[in-house]
Structures are given as structure tokens and as C-alpha cells.
Amino acid sequence: MLNPLDNYFEQKDEPIKGCLQYLRSILLNYANVTEHWKHGMPFYYYKGKMFCYLWIHKKFLQPYIGLVDGAKIENEDLLQEKRARMKILLINPLADLPKTKIESILNQAFALRN
């Protein structure tokens, strides 16, 4: 039987499944990032503190990275919507995944924590 984290990714249909797994692998390749099952979703901690999470946008039906301190990052690709503290980076699973953009935004978020 799969743990809740692995089950979350396995139950998704392609191409969302592949996109989420790719985002997961990017996050887990960073030093000091750990994966946890919190609030019914995959959360990623950096140095023991909540950093980001992966989810699917209800309106756009696209995967996204939700950045806990995203409100402190100025980037035209991040959406705040009605969130006070967080911003999200929507990822189109049908297009080439923007690895450089994702890593740039993650690096900005990591810099806020250091």
C-alpha cells in the first residue's frame, strides 16, 4: 500500500501526473528540502519550516507550486489571487515545463529564508 504522498501523485491522470512528479523531483533535489503530508497535500519544508506545496488549481485545472512567502516575491508569473501570504506559480502541463523559470522563482524564495 502506498503512503499518502505517493498515492496523491499516483492517482492523478496524465499529463498532470507527470507534471506534478517533475515538480516534486525539482523540489527534492534542493538541499535541506523535505517532503511532508500536511493539510491533505504534499508540502515541502526548507530547513524545517513550511516552504511550498503542490496542488491543482480548481478554476484553471493546472498544477501549481504554492509559495508560502510568495507575497514577498515580485514576479509577473506569480498569482496572488485572494491569498494574503502566498502566491502560486501555475504550470501548463501541456507545454514544455519552464525549468529555468521555476528554479529562478524557487531561488528567490530560498533567498528570503536565508
Order of alpha helices (4+ residues) and beta strands (2+ residues): alpha-alpha-beta-beta-beta-beta-beta-beta-alpha
